[in-house]
């Protein structure tokens, strides 16, 4: 990985690949689904189930 200065990273884009376990889910009246995940880095958070998430 190349070395960056913090100021060089502002505005940059990228992607993150992590393994997640879904621990809870809610469906809204409009059909959208929110899932609570725990990731391989030990973080837990809510996110929308969309095309950016692949479930095995």
WONOR-V175487 format. One record per residue. N is the residue number from 0. RES is the residue in one letter. OMEGA is omega in whole degrees, 0 to 359 (999 if undefined). BURIAL is I if it has 24 or more other ideal C-beta (glycine too) atoms within 12 Angstrom, else O. D_FIRST is the distance of its C-alpha to the first C-alpha in Angstrom with 2 decimals. Layout:
# WONOR-V175487
n=<N,N>
res=<RES,RES>
omega=<OMEGA,OMEGA>
burial=<BURIAL,BURIAL>
d_first=<D_FIRST,D_FIRST>
This chain:
# WONOR-V175487
n=<0,1,2,3,4,5,6,7,8,9,10,11,12,13,14,15,16,17,18,19,20,21,22,23,24,25,26,27,28,29,30,31,32,33,34,35,36,37,38,39,40,41,42,43,44,45,46,47,48,49,50,51,52,53,54,55>
res=<X,X,X,X,X,X,X,X,X,X,X,X,X,X,X,X,X,X,X,X,X,X,X,X,X,X,X,X,X,X,X,X,X,X,X,X,X,X,X,X,X,X,X,X,X,X,X,X,X,X,X,X,X,X,X,X>
omega=<179,178,179,166,181,182,179,184,182,181,179,176,180,178,181,176,179,172,178,170,178,184,177,179,177,177,179,179,180,177,178,182,174,178,173,184,167,184,184,178,180,179,174,182,174,175,178,174,182,184,178,182,179,179,179,999>
burial=<O,O,O,O,O,O,O,O,O,O,O,O,O,O,O,O,O,O,O,I,O,O,O,O,O,O,O,O,O,O,O,O,O,O,I,O,I,O,O,O,O,O,O,O,O,O,I,O,O,O,O,O,O,O,O,O>
d_first=<0.00,3.78,6.51,9.07,12.69,14.34,16.71,14.24,13.34,17.04,18.16,14.88,15.20,13.32,14.41,14.49,15.85,17.93,21.20,24.10,27.72,30.29,32.69,34.91,35.72,38.04,39.45,40.77,44.00,42.15,40.46,36.92,35.43,33.42,31.73,30.71,27.72,26.14,22.51,20.64,19.28,22.94,23.40,26.62,27.36,29.51,28.24,30.04,30.22,29.20,27.57,24.04,25.02,25.76,28.30,28.95>
